[in-house]
Amino acid sequence: MPRRNDTFYPGGIFHIFNRGAHRMRIFYDEQDYLRLLRYVKKYASRYEIAILAYSLLPNHYHFLFRQDGVTPISKFMGVVFNAYTQYFNVRHDHSGTLFEGRFKHRHVTNEPYLLNLIRYIHANPVLHGLVDDPGVWAFSNYLEWVGERSGKLVDRDFIAAYFDTPAAYRAFVLDYLRERKLPQPLAEYLQILGGE
């Protein structure tokens, strides 16, 4: 199989996403979600990856990572998702492909695009009809962003650089959920993803 031509570099911010093969579930219950998050936490420090935003849904995931070290995010992703796939296959007596190919990614360099992408990621459980309020969905770091949970899978300095208060970020997300409008370049990009 040919090697991917990924360009990951220190300081780069990347949207990483994928879904289950044939849109199958990749998380069945709280144990599955928490297992993946434990792998992310374990390996993020080892590979010097900053976790900016994430949302895990039953059949897909979104992460926004910043590569702080020299090891490419692709190496981190391989370790995390190989471990998760092995766990999933044993626990759910599954064989065959779990994900729809290799993870997909997009380098994010534009600040307005970045901020709108973060709120889209956190709004994802509402957009998919899983909950009415992003604060109810436990498997994202929205609660860290709005100051309601003290989890470790977040870069608090990054949040503070863009939002003065947790209430300001909450209003930013809720405004999007009311209007359901994103800037055109991001809207086009998300449409290409197939509404994930």
Secondary structure, DSSP 4 states (H G I P E B T S, - for coil): -PPP-----TT-EEEEEEEBGGG--S--SHHHHHHHHHHHHHHHHHHTEEEEEEEEETTEEEEEEEE-SSS-HHHHHHHHHHHHHHHHHHHTT--S--BSSS-EEEEE--HHHHHHHHHHHHHHHHHTTS-SSGGG-SSBSHHHHTTS---SSS-HHHHHHH-SSHHHHHHHHHHHHHH----HHHHHHHHHHT--
